[in-house]
Amino acid sequence: MSQGKKVVIKKLPTGVPGLDLVLGGGVPEYSFTVVAGEPGTGKTTLAQQFVFENATPERSALFFTVLGEPAVKMLRYQQQYSFFDPKKVGESIRFVSLSDEAIERGLEGVLERIVQEVEKSGAGIVVVDSFRSLSGASATGAAGRADLHSFVQRLALHLTTWQVTSLLVGEYEEADRRGNAVFTIADSILWLTQALDNNSVVRKFQVVKVRGQAQMPGLHTVRITDGGLQVFPRLSLAVGEEERQTPSGRASTGVAGLDEMMGGGIPSGDSVLVAGPSGSGKSVLATQFIAEGGKQGEPGVLVVFEEHPKEYIHRAEGLGFPLREMIDDGRLEAIYLRPLDLSPDETLHEIREAVKRVGAKRVVIDSMSGFELALAPTFRADFRESLYRLVGALTGVGITVLTTIEVTQGQDELRLTPNVISFLADDLISLRYVEVDRHLKKVVAVVKMRGSQHSKAYREYEITDHGFAVGGDLAGYAGRISGAPHLRKHDE
């Protein structure tokens, strides 16, 4: 290698959606990677996706099975996934059992067979599954550990010499990392976990290390689908300069009186929280906001948790908002997320993909209460951080986000939980019921707008046949925040 030039390491795609982003571009070519975790976490499926993604006649793959399930049984199940290509099996991908060697000749026999098969085939990709079971092919005690250490070192040396990209799959626990030759020698360690939380199964993925490239730290949600594993990278507020947008102007709510109260509408790129009790019209206002975007040439994404989109759209049509027409002509996409084991990462992925498809400038999340309920219990503990990252990721690229949340009538909307206000909303709209002259009325107030002047008045509003309509204020009345206004006396 001439001085002054750096070696550029090629990265191979994993074939697992979302995983390349977490790894920093893919698996480094000719690297020695350990895929570890407990049974049922998706290790073998991940390895198979990698193999089927990269194996070609020019760069064939050898998939060695040891003392785990027979190759025939494994293939029977793996071919149910959409990534499985039967045309590659026996051609660019060969499956070889090391069971006899492991039982009869131990580690030495296993190494000889691997060397023989790789040199004969010239394979560019090698997988050993399950590598952990090879520890049973060595002696016990200190001598066994020394044998295993020697085996791993010699195997790694062979793989490096052959310029092979290798994956060693094994059932390991956290405690196994300490003092284990496999983890010491490995260039990369990928760790999969699985936990049962209140009847919700949550799978996560962690990059313990990848030599020579930056990766996304932390735990990332994994879901096993018909297409195999899918990784949902942990929400990040980091927005590249080429993506970051700081739009100017205002986004109309579709309600003239409310726009007036907000100084001309919502500042574009803000996050807005609409808080109010049940039946106060939060969803109507949200619908009006997204429909107004369609009129103004601003496509939108509608995310609903508590009501099926068909019902939501039917109700909107009854108020004169053409959401179905907007969906049909590509100005709107509706997302229904109601499972009880979602992660914030999955939610953001769904929203981002929809935003890309329609070029959205507006997003409605209706409601935060339903969103929290749809999450797996393990994610509810850090709901505040999840909201902060979710909304920040959207507003960071210039999208105006309107969310709704239900509060009880007795709860003071001016002092909502820090979970929501401090970390989520640039602007807060409060809806509430008040009793005026023995009649129940609805009033709206703009409680705060970050960096913008706004009306401080409480104004009446109604839900009409045409949607949300703001009327006059309660001038001359005191006690409006308490919910029981009364005519102001001269000394009040």
C-alpha positions in Angstrom: 0.0 0.0 0.0 1.5 3.3 -1.0 1.9 6.0 1.7 -0.7 8.7 2.0 -3.6 6.5 0.8 -6.2 5.0 3.1 -7.8 1.6 2.6 -11.5 2.0 1.9 -13.4 -1.0 3.4 -16.4 -2.0 1.3 -19.6 -2.6 3.2 -22.0 -5.4 2.3 -25.8 -4.8 2.7 -27.4 -7.0 5.3 -30.7 -7.5 3.6 -32.4 -6.5 6.8 -34.4 -3.3 6.5 -33.1 -0.7 8.9 -30.0 -2.6 10.0 -27.5 -1.1 7.5 -28.4 2.4 8.9 -27.7 1.2 12.5 -24.4 -0.5 11.4 -23.2 2.6 9.7 -23.6 1.3 6.1 -23.5 -2.5 6.4 -21.2 -5.3 7.3 -17.5 -4.6 6.6 -16.3 -6.9 3.8 -13.9 -9.7 5.0 -14.9 -9.0 8.7 -15.5 -11.6 11.4 -18.9 -10.9 12.9 -20.6 -12.6 15.9 -24.4 -12.7 15.9 -25.4 -13.5 19.4 -28.5 -13.8 21.6 -31.0 -16.1 23.3 -33.2 -18.6 21.4 -36.0 -17.1 19.4 -34.5 -13.7 18.9 -34.0 -14.1 15.1 -30.2 -14.8 14.9 -30.5 -17.5 12.2 -33.0 -15.5 10.2 -30.7 -12.5 10.2 -27.8 -14.6 9.0 -30.0 -16.1 6.3 -31.1 -12.7 5.1 -27.5 -11.6 4.8 -26.6 -14.7 2.9 -29.5 -14.5 0.4 -28.8 -10.8 -0.1 -25.1 -11.2 -1.0 -24.5 -14.7 -2.4 -23.9 -14.8 -6.1 -22.2 -17.3 -8.4 -19.0 -15.1 -8.2 -19.2 -14.8 -4.4 -20.8 -18.0 -3.2 -21.8 -18.7 0.4 -21.3 -21.7 2.7 -23.8 -22.1 5.6 -22.4 -24.5 8.1 -24.7 -26.0 10.7 -23.3 -27.7 13.8 -25.3 -29.4 16.5 -28.5 -27.4 16.2 -31.4 -28.2 13.9 -30.6 -30.1 10.7 -30.3 -28.0 7.6 -33.3 -29.6 6.0 -35.5 -28.6 8.9 -34.0 -25.1 9.1 -34.6 -24.6 5.3 -38.2 -25.8 5.6 -39.0 -22.9 7.9 -36.7 -20.3 6.4 -38.3 -20.7 3.0 -41.5 -19.2 4.4 -39.9 -15.8 4.3 -40.1 -13.7 1.2 -36.3 -13.2 1.1 -35.7 -16.9 0.5 -34.8 -17.7 -3.1 -34.8 -21.4 -3.8 -32.9 -20.9 -7.0 -29.8 -19.9 -5.0 -29.8 -23.1 -2.8 -27.3 -25.6 -4.1 -25.9 -23.1 -6.5 -24.6 -19.9 -5.0 -25.6 -21.0 -1.4 -24.6 -24.4 0.0 -25.6 -25.8 3.4 -23.1 -28.1 5.0 -23.5 -30.1 8.3 -20.6 -30.3 10.7 -22.5 -32.5 13.1 -20.4 -35.7 12.5 -17.1 -33.9 12.7 -18.1 -32.2 16.0 -19.3 -35.4 17.6 -16.5 -37.7 16.3 -13.4 -35.6 16.0 -14.1 -32.4 18.0 -12.8 -29.0 17.2 -9.9 -30.2 15.1 -12.2 -32.2 12.8 -14.6 -29.2 12.5 -11.8 -26.8 11.5 -10.4 -29.3 8.9 -13.9 -29.7 7.3 -14.4 -25.9 7.2 -11.0 -25.4 5.6 -11.6 -28.2 3.1 -15.0 -26.8 2.0 -14.0 -23.2 1.7 -10.8 -24.0 -0.3 -12.7 -26.3 -2.6 -15.6 -23.9 -3.3 -13.7 -20.5 -3.1 -16.7 -19.2 -1.1 -16.7 -15.5 -0.2 -19.2 -15.8 2.6 -19.2 -18.2 5.5 -21.8 -18.7 8.3 -21.4 -21.1 11.2 -24.6 -21.8 13.1 -24.6 -22.4 16.0 -21.0 -21.6 16.8 -21.8 -21.7 20.6 -22.5 -25.4 20.3 -18.9 -26.1 19.3 -17.9 -25.5 23.0 -19.4 -28.9 23.6 -16.9 -30.4 21.1 -14.0 -29.3 23.3 -12.6 -30.7 26.5 -13.9 -29.3 29.8 -12.2 -27.0 32.2 -9.1 -24.9 31.5 -7.9 -27.2 28.8 -11.2 -26.9 26.9 -11.1 -23.1 27.1 -7.6 -23.2 25.7 -8.6 -25.5 22.9 -11.6 -23.3 22.0 -9.4 -20.2 22.1 -6.9 -21.8 19.7 -9.7 -23.0 17.4 -11.2 -19.5 17.2 -7.8 -17.9 16.5 -6.9 -20.4 13.8 -10.4 -20.1 12.2 -10.1 -16.3 12.2 -6.7 -16.4 10.6 -7.9 -18.7 7.8 -11.0 -16.5 7.1 -8.8 -13.4 6.9 -6.3 -15.1 4.6 -9.2 -16.3 2.3 -10.7 -12.8 2.3 -14.0 -14.2 3.5 -16.9 -12.3 5.2 -18.0 -14.5 8.0 -20.9 -14.7 10.5 -20.7 -16.8 13.6 -24.2 -17.4 15.1 -24.5 -18.4 18.7 -26.8 -18.6 21.7 -25.0 -16.5 24.2 -26.0 -14.6 27.4 -24.6 -11.3 28.6 -22.3 -13.0 31.1 -20.7 -14.9 28.2 -19.0 -11.8 26.8 -16.4 -11.7 29.6 -13.2 -13.5 28.8 -14.6 -15.3 25.7 -12.2 -15.6 22.9 -15.0 -15.3 20.3 -15.9 -11.8 21.4 -12.3 -10.8 21.8 -11.3 -11.7 18.3 -14.6 -10.6 16.5 -14.5 -7.5 14.4 -18.2 -7.0 15.0 -20.7 -8.1 17.6 -24.4 -7.9 17.0 -26.7 -8.7 20.0 -30.3 -9.7 19.8 -32.6 -9.8 22.9 -36.2 -10.8 23.6 -38.4 -10.0 26.6 -42.0 -10.6 27.6 -43.6 -7.5 29.2 -47.2 -7.7 30.3 -48.0 -10.2 27.5 -46.2 -8.1 24.9 -43.1 -9.6 23.2 -40.4 -7.0 22.6 -37.3 -7.8 20.5 -34.4 -5.4 20.5 -31.0 -5.2 18.7 -27.7 -3.7 19.8 -24.4 -3.2 18.0 -21.9 -4.0 20.7 -19.0 -3.1 18.4 -18.0 -2.7 14.7 -14.4 -2.0 14.0 -13.6 0.9 11.7 -17.0 2.5 11.3 -19.4 4.6 13.4 -22.7 2.9 14.3 -25.9 4.1 16.0 -25.6 3.4 19.7 -28.4 2.1 22.0 -31.1 -0.5 21.7 -33.2 -0.7 18.5 -36.6 -2.3 18.1 -36.8 -5.5 16.0 -39.9 -7.1 14.5 -40.0 -10.4 12.7 -42.3 -10.2 9.7 -43.1 -12.3 6.6 -40.1 -10.7 5.1 -37.8 -11.7 7.9 -36.2 -9.3 10.5 -36.8 -5.6 10.3 -34.9 -3.2 12.5 -36.4 0.2 13.5 -33.5 2.5 14.4 -33.9 4.4 17.6 -35.4 7.8 17.1 -32.7 10.4 16.6 -33.1 14.2 16.7 -30.0 14.6 14.5 -31.1 16.1 11.2 -28.5 16.6 8.5 -28.0 20.2 7.2 -29.3 19.0 3.8 -32.6 17.8 5.4 -33.1 20.6 8.0 -35.7 23.1 7.1 -36.9 26.3 8.8 -40.0 27.3 6.9 -41.4 30.7 7.2 -45.0 31.8 7.1 -48.1 30.4 8.8 -50.2 27.3 8.4 -53.9 28.0 8.6 -55.9 25.8 10.9 -59.0 26.1 8.6 -60.8 28.0 11.4 -60.8 31.8 10.7 -61.4 32.8 14.3 -58.6 30.5 15.7 -56.1 31.8 13.0 -57.0 35.3 14.2 -56.3 34.3 17.9 -52.9 32.8 16.8 -51.8 35.9 14.9 -52.5 34.5 11.5 -52.2 30.7 12.0 -49.7 28.2 13.3 -46.1 29.1 12.6 -45.0 26.6 9.9 -42.8 23.9 11.4 -44.2 24.2 14.9 -45.6 21.4 17.1 -49.1 22.2 18.4 -51.0 20.5 21.1 -54.8 20.6 21.3 -55.9 19.7 24.8 -59.5 19.2 26.0 -62.0 16.9 27.6 -63.9 14.2 25.8 -66.4 15.6 23.2 -64.8 19.0 23.1 -64.0 18.8 19.4 -60.3 18.0 19.4 -60.6 15.5 16.5 -62.8 17.9 14.5 -60.2 20.7 14.8 -57.5 18.2 13.8 -59.5 17.1 10.8 -60.1 20.7 9.8 -56.4 21.4 10.0 -55.4 18.5 7.8 -58.2 19.3 5.3 -57.1 22.9 5.1 -53.6 21.7 4.2 -55.1 20.0 1.2 -56.7 23.2 0.1 -53.4 25.1 0.5 -51.4 22.6 -1.5 -49.8 21.1 1.7 -50.2 17.3 1.7 -50.6 15.7 5.0 -50.4 12.5 7.1 -53.2 11.6 9.5 -52.2 9.1 12.3 -55.1 7.7 14.2 -54.9 5.3 17.2 -58.4 5.2 18.6 -60.7 5.1 15.6 -60.4 3.2 12.3 -59.6 5.5 9.4 -62.8 4.5 7.5 -64.9 5.7 10.5 -62.7 8.8 10.9 -63.0 9.7 7.2 -66.7 9.0 7.1 -67.3 11.4 10.0 -65.1 14.0 8.3 -67.0 13.7 5.1 -70.2 14.4 7.1 -68.7 17.8 8.1 -67.8 18.6 4.5 -64.1 17.7 4.7 -63.1 15.7 1.5 -60.5 13.4 3.1 -61.4 10.5 0.9 -60.8 12.7 -2.2 -57.5 13.9 -0.7 -56.4 10.2 -0.2 -57.4 9.2 -3.7 -55.4 12.0 -5.4 -52.3 11.6 -3.2 -52.7 14.7 -0.9 -53.3 12.6 2.2 -52.3 9.3 3.7 -54.1 7.9 6.8 -52.2 5.5 9.1 -54.0 3.3 11.7 -51.8 2.2 14.5 -53.6 0.3 17.2 -51.5 -2.8 18.3 -50.6 -2.9 22.0 -46.9 -3.7 21.4 -45.7 -0.8 19.2 -42.5 1.0 19.8 -41.9 4.7 19.2 -39.3 3.7 16.6 -41.9 1.7 14.6 -44.3 4.6 14.8 -41.8 7.1 13.5 -40.8 4.8 10.7 -44.5 4.4 9.6 -45.0 8.2 9.7 -41.7 9.0 7.9 -42.5 6.6 5.1 -45.9 8.1 4.7 -44.4 11.6 4.7 -42.0 10.6 1.9 -44.8 9.1 -0.2 -47.1 12.1 -0.2 -44.5 14.9 0.4 -46.3 15.9 3.6 -46.1 19.3 5.1 -48.6 18.6 7.9 -48.9 15.7 10.3 -51.8 15.0 12.7 -51.5 12.6 15.6 -54.9 11.8 17.1 -54.4 11.2 19.9 -51.5 11.1 22.3 -53.6 9.1 24.8 -54.2 6.4 22.2 -50.5 6.5 21.1 -49.4 5.8 24.7 -51.9 2.9 25.0 -50.7 1.4 21.7 -47.1 1.1 23.0 -45.7 -2.0 24.6 -45.6 -1.4 28.4 -41.8 -1.3 28.3 -41.9 1.9 26.2 -44.5 3.7 28.3 -41.9 4.4 31.0 -40.0 6.8 28.8 -43.0 8.1 26.9 -41.9 11.7 27.5 -38.5 11.1 25.7 -40.3 9.2 23.0 -42.6 12.1 22.2 -39.8 14.5 22.3 -37.8 12.5 19.7 -40.9 11.7 17.6 -42.1 15.3 17.2 -38.6 16.8 17.0 -37.7 14.5 14.1 -40.7 15.8 12.2 -40.6 19.5 13.0 -36.8 19.3 12.3 -37.6 18.9 8.6 -40.1 21.7 8.6 -43.3 19.7 9.1 -46.1 21.3 11.1 -47.3 18.7 13.7 -50.7 18.9 15.4 -51.4 16.4 18.2 -54.4 16.0 20.5 -54.6 14.8 24.1 -57.6 14.2 26.3 -57.6 15.9 29.7 -60.3 15.7 32.4 -62.5 18.8 32.9 -61.1 19.3 36.4 -57.5 19.2 35.2 -56.0 22.6 34.7 -54.9 22.8 31.0 -52.6 25.6 31.9 -50.5 23.2 33.9 -50.5 20.0 32.0 -48.0 17.3 32.8 -44.3 18.1 31.9 -44.4 14.9 29.9 -46.4 16.8 27.2 -45.9 20.5 27.5 -42.2 21.1 28.3 -40.9 18.6 25.8 -43.6 18.5 23.0 -45.5 21.7 22.3 -44.4 24.9 20.8 -48.0 26.0 20.9 -50.9 25.0 23.2 -54.6 25.3 22.4 -57.0 24.6 25.3 -60.6 23.5 24.8 -62.9 23.4 27.8 -66.5 23.5 29.0 -67.8 26.4 31.1 -71.1 27.2 32.6 -72.5 30.6 31.7 -75.9 31.8 32.9 -76.8 28.1 33.7 -75.9 27.1 30.1 -73.0 24.8 29.1 -70.7 26.5 26.6 -67.4 25.6 25.0 -64.5 28.0 25.1 -61.1 28.0 23.4 -57.9 29.7 24.4 -54.4 29.9 23.0 -52.4 29.3 26.1 -49.0 29.7 24.6 -47.1 30.2 21.4 -43.4 30.0 21.4 -41.8 33.1 20.0 -45.1 34.6 18.7 -47.7 37.0 19.8 -51.2 35.6 20.3 -54.6 36.4 21.8 -55.0 36.0 25.6 -58.8 35.9 25.4 -61.2 32.9 26.0 -63.6 32.7 23.1 -66.7 30.7 22.6 -66.8 28.0 19.9 -69.2 25.6 18.4 -69.1 22.3 16.5 -71.4 23.0 13.6 -72.5 21.0 10.6 -69.5 22.5 8.9 -66.9 21.9 11.6 -65.2 24.0 14.2 -66.3 27.6 14.4 -65.0 30.3 16.8 -67.3 33.1 18.0 -66.9 36.0 20.4 -65.0 36.2 23.7 -66.4 36.1 27.1 -65.8 39.8 27.7 -67.1 41.1 31.0 -66.8 37.7 32.7 -64.4 36.6 35.4 -63.6 33.0 36.6 -63.3 31.6 33.1 -60.5 29.3 34.0 -62.4 27.8 36.9 -65.1 26.7 34.5 -67.8 28.9 36.2 -67.6 32.4 34.7 -69.6 35.2 36.3 -70.1 38.8 35.4 -67.2 40.8 36.6 -67.9 43.2 39.3 -66.4 46.7 39.2 -63.7 45.9 41.7 -62.6 42.6 39.9 
